[in-house]
Amino acid sequence: MTTSDVLFTSWHPTKLFNESEGSQPEPEELRQQARNEGYADGYNEGLEAGKKESFDRANAKVAELQSLIDALEQPLKRLELEVSEYLLSLVSSICSAVLSRELSTDVGHIGTTLDRALELLSGQRGTVSLSLHPDDAAAVRENWSNGLDDLKITTSAEITRGGCLIQRGDSLVDATIESQLRKIISDLCLFPGPFNSSGETADLLDVDRVDATRKRLEKDVSVDE
């Protein structure tokens, strides 16, 4: 075998590989794939935008509803406050009437009130100026000790029996029944009211309005009698 024969038998033709049909997508398939991807992206973006818009609209509606509730709640809060103040005024008026009646028969109560007031003024010296109901004046004069300072009495029918205003030197003690009752009512007005829908406590009662209503009620009762 010659050299040329060896070379001839060792040589092999180069194989050319042709892509079979269907191995590469057709242009139409590529366009359809692009359309599908674009549709999917657009759908997702639109879905997210729709969710956000719906959420924003829902929040706006909730805010509008809350504003409406607050607007409706204000008159109710005002009405509740007025009713509470009126009821407290009524209770105060009833207490005042009961005390006035009970103390009118208790001639010794003014003595107890006076002793307590004088204890508060024990550090002062000088004439004792006393304002009290006319029906209590005689009892005080009869029981006033000679060892005490001079006594100056003024009377007023506006002061409920059993109470008094007493002054010695620069100090003044308001021991009237009216003042003690007002102190109780004032303390009651400081208690927080019930919670409203927003979680805040209701407004405090106005002791001045309560007192004014009490006086009006007592005046109306006295006129009717």
Residue pairs with C-beta under 8 A, 6 or more apart in sequence:
25 33
69 197
70 198
73 196
73 197
77 196
77 202
77 203
80 193
80 202
81 193
81 202
81 203
81 205
84 193
84 205
85 205
85 206
85 209
85 210
85 213
86 213
88 185
88 188
88 189
88 205
88 210
89 209
89 210
89 211
89 213
89 214
89 217
90 214
90 217
92 181
92 185
92 210
92 211
92 214
93 214
93 217
93 218
93 221
95 181
96 160
96 177
96 178
96 181
96 214
96 218
97 218
97 221
99 160
99 162
99 177
99 181
100 160
100 161
100 177
103 109
103 160
103 161
103 162
103 163
103 177
104 135
104 161
106 162
107 136
107 139
108 139
109 161
109 162
110 132
110 133
110 136
110 139
110 140
110 161
110 162
110 163
110 164
111 139
111 140
111 143
113 162
113 163
113 164
113 175
114 130
114 140
114 164
114 166
114 175
116 175
117 164
117 166
117 173
117 175
118 128
118 148
118 166
120 171
120 173
121 128
121 166
121 168
121 169
121 171
121 173
123 171
124 168
124 169
124 170
124 171
125 149
125 168
125 169
126 149
126 168
126 169
127 149
127 150
127 151
127 152
127 168
128 148
128 149
128 150
128 151
128 152
128 166
128 167
128 168
129 152
129 154
129 166
129 167
129 168
130 140
130 151
130 152
130 153
130 154
130 164
130 165
130 166
130 167
131 153
131 154
131 155
131 156
131 159
131 164
131 165
131 166
132 140
132 153
132 155
132 156
132 159
132 163
132 164
132 165
133 155
133 156
133 157
133 159
133 160
133 161
133 162
133 163
134 155
134 156
134 157
135 161
136 161
136 162
136 164
137 153
137 155
140 151
140 153
141 151
141 153
144 151
149 168
159 165
159 176
159 177
159 178
160 176
160 177
160 178
161 177
162 177
163 175
163 176
163 177
163 178
163 179
163 180
164 175
164 176
165 172
165 173
165 174
165 175
165 176
166 172
166 173
166 175
167 173
182 207
182 211
185 207
185 210
185 211
185 214
186 207
188 205
189 204
189 205
189 206
189 207
189 210
190 204
191 204
192 201
192 202
192 204
193 201
193 202
193 203
193 204
193 205
194 201
194 202
195 201
195 202
196 202
